[in-house]
Amino acid sequence: MKIAVLGASGRAGSQIATQAAARGHEVIAIARRPEAIPTAPGIHAKQGDASDAAALAPLISGCEAVISALHFDVPAATLLTALREAGVPRLLVTGGAASLKGPDGVRLIDGPGFPEDWKGAALGGIAFLDDLKAVSDIDWTFFSPAMIIFEGEALGHYRKGGDDLVLDANGESKISFADYATAMVDELENHEHSRQRFTAAY
């Protein structure tokens, strides 16, 4: 499959691009600083600014899917415009855990322990997901990972959920960046959450 990864120089984007290429996909890896994109067979680094839909569209043209590992300073409308102009039918987005519900049924962002300085970015992700829910012409998937994402090797397994936080036996929600990337590339290949949000954690 030919795919584009936006934000391919970041921690999540670089691992997603690397894993996708290792599985035999052709990856157009796009970032503002292409020199920071990992080099590997199957990865084609491109300089691009995702905030400019007209400039992004030709970079993703011919791809079967786009995976966005960007921060939410680029609105959903901008990415969707680029996909429509390029004729790309599918968008997968890496998001955050803030809008997942805890065991008490309350969204994490609405709980008393949610850090105040994280709320700006979290609200951006929530607004992005809300915008996607109104879209019917692009096949989208929104990935809300575990609460804690850490540097570590891939364990090769994880558990999936929908709108509720996935907790382990110790009541923790965590996943490594490597398995975070695994979950996203698995979704790319298996296409289990069409126009849905999902989560993954150990």
Secondary structure, 3 states (H helix, E strand, C coil): CEEEEECCCCHHHHHHHHHHHHCCCEEEEEECCHHHCCCCCCEEEEECCCCCHHHHHHHHCCCCEEEECCCCCCCHHHHHHHHHHHCCCEEEEECCCCCCECCCCCEHHHCCCCCHHHHHHHHHHHHHHHHHCCCCCCEEEEEEECCEEECCCCCCCCEEECCECCCCCCCCCEEEHHHHHHHHHHHHHHCCCCCEEEEEEC
